[in-house]
Amino acid sequence: MKKWFVDDVFVRDGRLYDRGYYIVVDGDSARIEWREPIAGGDTHVFPLSECSHENGTPIMIEDGELLGELVKVSAERIDIREDFPVRDEAYAVMRGADGRFAFAWGPKYPYADTVPAQDVKDGTSGIEWHDTESAARAAMEDAVAAWNA
C-alpha cells in the first residue's frame, strides 16, 4: 500500500471537498480518503475514479507522486546491524508509531526517525512493513542469509 497526502481540494458528484485528502493505492485498487475538517470528523472513502481536481481533470494515481507527499510515520530501531552489508549501510528492525514492524535496509531508512508508512523497495534503501516483530526479524535474517550465501 502507498499513501500520499495532497494539500488541495477535490470534486466528487459536483461537490467541492475541503483542502487535504489522501490518495491511497492498495494493490490494484485506488481510493481517496478525506476527513471532515472538524474535531472528531468522520473519514470518507471514495473510489479514485469518482473524483476529480477542481478544474474537472480526473485525479490519477500518478498525482500522488506528482502533487502529494508520501505519508511517513515515526519509528524506533529495535535491532540494527551497522556497516552491513557494506560500510555506512545497515539492516534494521524498527517499530512504527502505528504498532507495525519493519525491516529497513541501506544508508537511509535504518538511521531515520521518520520513515515512509508503506513499503518502499527502490534499490539501495528500502523498508518493508510487517504485522509482527518476528516477521520483520525473519525478513532481516533472510536478507542477511542471502547476502552471506
DRENVEXMAR-805560 format. One record per residue (C-alpha): chain; residue in three letters; residue number from 1; z, y, x. Coordinates in nm, 2 decimals. Example, Ala and Ser with C-alpha at 12.3 -4.5 7.8 and 13.67 -1.06 7.14 Angstrom:
# DRENVEXMAR-805560
chaine,residu,num,w,v,u
A,ala,1,0.78,-0.45,1.23 .
A,ser,2,0.71,-0.11,1.37 .
This chain:
# DRENVEXMAR-805560
chaine,residu,num,w,v,u
A,met,1,0.00,0.00,0.00 .
A,lys,2,-0.08,0.35,0.12 .
A,lys,3,0.06,0.67,-0.04 .
A,trp,4,-0.03,1.03,0.02 .
A,phe,5,0.13,1.35,-0.12 .
A,val,6,-0.12,1.61,-0.24 .
A,asp,7,0.01,1.96,-0.30 .
A,asp,8,-0.23,2.06,-0.57 .
A,val,9,-0.28,2.04,-0.94 .
A,phe,10,-0.50,1.78,-1.12 .
A,val,11,-0.65,1.73,-1.47 .
A,arg,12,-0.63,1.43,-1.70 .
A,asp,13,-0.77,1.42,-2.05 .
A,gly,14,-0.82,1.80,-2.05 .
A,arg,15,-0.45,1.87,-1.95 .
A,leu,16,-0.37,2.05,-1.62 .
A,tyr,17,-0.07,1.89,-1.45 .
A,asp,18,0.16,2.09,-1.22 .
A,arg,19,0.12,2.10,-0.85 .
A,gly,20,0.23,1.80,-0.65 .
A,tyr,21,0.11,1.44,-0.70 .
A,tyr,22,0.07,1.12,-0.51 .
A,ile,23,-0.24,0.91,-0.46 .
A,val,24,-0.14,0.55,-0.43 .
A,val,25,-0.37,0.27,-0.31 .
A,asp,26,-0.24,-0.08,-0.35 .
A,gly,27,-0.50,-0.35,-0.27 .
A,asp,28,-0.80,-0.29,-0.50 .
A,ser,29,-0.62,-0.06,-0.74 .
A,ala,30,-0.56,0.32,-0.71 .
A,arg,31,-0.35,0.55,-0.92 .
A,ile,32,-0.19,0.89,-0.94 .
A,glu,33,0.19,0.92,-0.96 .
A,trp,34,0.32,1.26,-1.09 .
A,arg,35,0.68,1.36,-1.16 .
A,glu,36,0.77,1.62,-1.42 .
A,pro,37,0.88,1.93,-1.22 .
A,ile,38,1.23,1.94,-1.38 .
A,ala,39,1.56,1.79,-1.27 .
A,gly,40,1.55,1.42,-1.36 .
A,gly,41,1.19,1.45,-1.47 .
A,asp,42,1.00,1.13,-1.56 .
A,thr,43,0.74,0.99,-1.33 .
A,his,44,0.40,0.93,-1.49 .
A,val,45,0.14,0.69,-1.36 .
A,phe,46,-0.24,0.73,-1.43 .
A,pro,47,-0.54,0.54,-1.32 .
A,leu,48,-0.72,0.73,-1.05 .
A,ser,49,-1.05,0.70,-1.24 .
A,glu,50,-0.90,0.92,-1.53 .
A,cys,51,-0.80,1.21,-1.30 .
A,ser,52,-1.00,1.50,-1.15 .
A,his,53,-0.95,1.81,-0.95 .
A,glu,54,-0.92,2.14,-1.13 .
A,asn,55,-1.29,2.21,-1.07 .
A,gly,56,-1.38,1.88,-1.25 .
A,thr,57,-1.46,1.68,-0.94 .
A,pro,58,-1.32,1.33,-0.97 .
A,ile,59,-1.02,1.25,-0.75 .
A,met,60,-1.12,0.98,-0.50 .
A,ile,61,-0.92,0.75,-0.27 .
A,glu,62,-1.05,0.94,0.03 .
A,asp,63,-0.89,1.26,-0.10 .
A,gly,64,-0.56,1.11,0.01 .
A,glu,65,-0.66,1.13,0.37 .
A,leu,66,-0.86,1.45,0.34 .
A,leu,67,-0.61,1.66,0.13 .
A,gly,68,-0.29,1.47,0.14 .
A,glu,69,-0.01,1.39,0.38 .
A,leu,70,0.09,1.03,0.44 .
A,val,71,0.43,0.97,0.29 .
A,lys,72,0.70,0.90,0.55 .
A,val,73,1.05,0.75,0.55 .
A,ser,74,1.34,0.79,0.79 .
A,ala,75,1.41,0.47,0.98 .
A,glu,76,1.66,0.34,1.23 .
A,arg,77,1.60,0.10,1.51 .
A,ile,78,1.79,-0.23,1.47 .
A,asp,79,1.64,-0.40,1.77 .
A,ile,80,1.40,-0.27,2.04 .
A,arg,81,1.21,-0.44,2.32 .
A,glu,82,1.12,-0.15,2.55 .
A,asp,83,0.84,-0.14,2.80 .
A,phe,84,0.68,-0.43,2.62 .
A,pro,85,0.40,-0.54,2.63 .
A,val,86,0.34,-0.26,2.88 .
A,arg,87,0.52,0.03,3.03 .
A,asp,88,0.60,0.32,2.78 .
A,glu,89,0.54,0.10,2.48 .
A,ala,90,0.78,-0.11,2.27 .
A,tyr,91,0.82,-0.36,1.99 .
A,ala,92,1.10,-0.28,1.74 .
A,val,93,1.26,-0.40,1.42 .
A,met,94,1.35,-0.10,1.20 .
A,arg,95,1.54,-0.04,0.88 .
A,gly,96,1.39,0.22,0.65 .
A,ala,97,1.60,0.45,0.43 .
A,asp,98,1.44,0.28,0.13 .
A,gly,99,1.60,-0.05,0.22 .
A,arg,100,1.29,-0.22,0.36 .
A,phe,101,1.25,-0.35,0.72 .
A,ala,102,0.96,-0.30,0.96 .
A,phe,103,0.81,-0.44,1.27 .
A,ala,104,0.68,-0.15,1.48 .
A,trp,105,0.48,-0.16,1.80 .
A,gly,106,0.31,0.07,2.05 .
A,pro,107,0.40,0.40,2.21 .
A,lys,108,0.46,0.59,1.89 .
A,tyr,109,0.64,0.42,1.59 .
A,pro,110,0.91,0.22,1.77 .
A,tyr,111,1.05,0.55,1.90 .
A,ala,112,1.01,0.76,1.59 .
A,asp,113,1.29,0.87,1.35 .
A,thr,114,1.04,0.90,1.06 .
A,val,115,0.76,0.66,1.01 .
A,pro,116,0.48,0.60,0.75 .
A,ala,117,0.62,0.44,0.44 .
A,gln,118,0.33,0.19,0.43 .
A,asp,119,0.17,-0.04,0.68 .
A,val,120,-0.04,0.12,0.95 .
A,lys,121,-0.23,-0.11,1.17 .
A,asp,122,-0.46,0.11,1.38 .
A,gly,123,-0.47,-0.04,1.72 .
A,thr,124,-0.22,0.07,1.99 .
A,ser,125,0.06,0.19,1.75 .
A,gly,126,0.14,0.03,1.42 .
A,ile,127,0.40,-0.06,1.16 .
A,glu,128,0.43,-0.35,0.92 .
A,trp,129,0.68,-0.34,0.64 .
A,his,130,0.87,-0.64,0.51 .
A,asp,131,1.13,-0.70,0.24 .
A,thr,132,1.38,-0.87,0.47 .
A,glu,133,1.51,-0.82,0.82 .
A,ser,134,1.44,-1.18,0.90 .
A,ala,135,1.07,-1.14,0.80 .
A,ala,136,1.04,-0.83,1.03 .
A,arg,137,1.21,-1.01,1.31 .
A,ala,138,0.97,-1.31,1.26 .
A,ala,139,0.67,-1.07,1.28 .
A,met,140,0.81,-0.93,1.61 .
A,glu,141,0.88,-1.28,1.75 .
A,asp,142,0.52,-1.39,1.66 .
A,ala,143,0.38,-1.09,1.84 .
A,val,144,0.59,-1.15,2.15 .
A,ala,145,0.48,-1.52,2.15 .
A,ala,146,0.12,-1.42,2.11 .
A,trp,147,0.14,-1.17,2.40 .
A,asn,148,0.31,-1.43,2.62 .
A,ala,149,0.06,-1.71,2.54 .
